[in-house]
Amino acid sequence: MLTISRAQINDAPLLHTMGCTSYHHHFAHLWQQKDELENFLAQEYSLPVLHKSLQDDGCCWLIARAGNEPVGFAKFSWHQAVNAEGPAGTLLHKLYFLPSSTGKGYGKELFNEVIRRAKAQGETFFWLEVLEANAQARRFYERQGLRHLHDILFSTASQQSTLNILGKSI
């Protein structure tokens, strides 16, 4: 059983550590250039970026704990449009777990809490981007009722990756 709470500004160092650790474990092999990976992680998990995000009323970070141990986190934003034509709803930016905490059913619990909070904000649509190369995550999200909407490209100086956009009404 997890306890899930909203992250506070003083949780930024924890989110930095968990974000970098989980991202390295799950996705470092997909990056061709180590410096591009490190730049990406700095844009996502540096302390100044986290402080700003944690103070943004349109964004929410959750931390999941098993007992007293942090095991994962989620980041999501309200009222985000899928594209110019819509729809708009809650965008799940991140739902990550530490390497030792995957495969324990925690993902579904944290996902359901994000959906609960989205509905409490009056949202009626929920969506996310998932790397096409991350088939395990896509299957997880499809089991939660999300369907494929379209694809976009994520580009760096040395590579391109396809992101699948998934969504559902809530």
DARARA-V671723 format. One record per backbone hydrogen bond with DSSP energy under -0.5 kcal/mol. NH is the residue of the N-H (numbers start at 1). CO is the residue of the C=O. Records with the same first field share a line. If there is no record, write none. Layout:
NH->CO, CO
This chain:
3->65
5->63
7->61
11->8
12->9
15->11
16->12
17->13
18->14
19->15
20->16
21->17
22->18
23->19
24->20
25->21
26->22
27->23
28->23, 24
30->27
31->28
34->32
37->33
38->34
39->35
40->36
41->37
42->38
43->39
44->40
45->41
46->42
50->46
51->47
52->48
53->49
54->50
55->51, 52
56->53
57->55
59->56
60->76
62->74
63->5
64->72
65->3
66->69
67->1, 65
69->66
71->64
72->64
73->96
74->62
75->94
76->60
77->91
78->58
80->89
82->87
86->83
89->80
90->125
91->77
92->90, 127
93->75, 91
94->75
96->73
98->71
101->98
102->99
104->101
109->105
110->106
111->107
112->108
113->109
114->110
115->111
116->112
117->113
118->114
119->115
120->116
121->117, 118
122->119
123->118
126->168
127->90
128->166
129->92
130->164
132->162
134->131
135->133
138->134
139->135
140->136
141->137
142->138
143->139
144->140
145->142
146->141
147->167
149->165
150->165
152->163
154->161
155->153
156->159
161->154
163->152
164->130, 162
165->150
166->128, 164
167->147
168->126
170->124
